[in-house]
């Protein structure tokens, strides 16, 4: 039997022959990642292991993106620990100041992740890089410490769910809507320790950024990884971002799958995940009486330049509703600069938006947009668990950049075609 994408990538990095899902294999890693929340714990574990050095200073990425610029003494001391470790180990890819961005937007932009890589990160949304054909997954900080020391880890080879997407996207329907629809169908545990492999004739309509949005949310269905095949779209993106030598990568013709999901995307309206789970999904037309206090555009899911362009398309020559706080967080400095050059930030400012620095900020209830009791937010982020963005008595709805912008204008959740 042939191999699916997960099996083919893992096989490239393992000395043991992969014969079936469930097999435990050792695996060399291409990159190890941690951030300002998880790296301090990994550093502590690394010390306890008495490892003298990291396995390769060029293959560790430490990105302080959750609480920088530091919001309080505790976060400053966490970053200080990471900074000192990075200097001691001569870590090449340490990001904290004007060069820092949201990790899962930053690393692809820098060409540090791509086709055929195995990436482990102490962050659950590490699976984002599957949009570029990498087997990328989140791990605990202790496992990350071991990977930093040894350059390898172990995996149980996951089963794979094949997701066939066919048809053409409507004007205001995006990859965010596709992944929300899928999670709504298979639920938050539908892909538990399984890989999601995306296929179908819709793929050419999805650029690399759209694919990363979908792979990013594989974990919201419990997925170990979310994987797209490597086609010319992928190779062009990687070449533009400094990677050379990548190759096409597809599953074998006789690859094995534990399950198949067929999605007809034509005619699908924008999707909304309602409080308090990403699988509580319905079409936007069912929710047009829901008023909001805040809209957040950003995060590792939808803070890229294509997302800002979609929102600006709606907001040009319009005003944000006077009862709404519209927060825009470009995911990286490069995206910020590009949005400035294209006039997108001017559109947001004239509309009444609040533009912040690249940060995870409000997505995890960290800072720069915390919700009070009784408040409601529409966000382009990836989680809407109870209390995720602030008060346990607040509510978060998830949607696309088009829906975020139209909601900011209307002051209530609304289809982008109706503003």
Buried (B, 14 or more C-beta within 10 A) or exposed (E): EEBBBBBBBBBBBBEEEBEEBEBEBEBBBBBBBBBBBBBBBBBBBBEEBEBEEBBEBEBBBBBBBBBBBBBEEEBBEBBEBBBEBBEEBEBBBBBBEEBBBBBBBBBBBBBBBBBBBBBBBBBBBBBBBBBBBBBBBBBEBBBBBBBBBBBBBEBEBBBBBBBBBBBEBBEBBBBBBBBBBBBBBBBBEBBBBBBBBBBBEBBEBBBBBBBBBBBBBBBBBBBBBBBBBBBEBBBEBBBEBEBEEBEEBBBEEEBBBBEEBEBEBEEBBBBBBBBBBBBBBBBBEEBEEBEBBBBBBBBBBBBBBBBBBBBBBBBBEBEBBEEBBBBBBBBBBBBBEBBEEBEBBEBBEBBBBBBBBBBBBBBBBBBBBBBEEEBBBBBBBBBBBEEBBBBEEBBBBBBBBBBBBBBBBBBBBBBBBEB
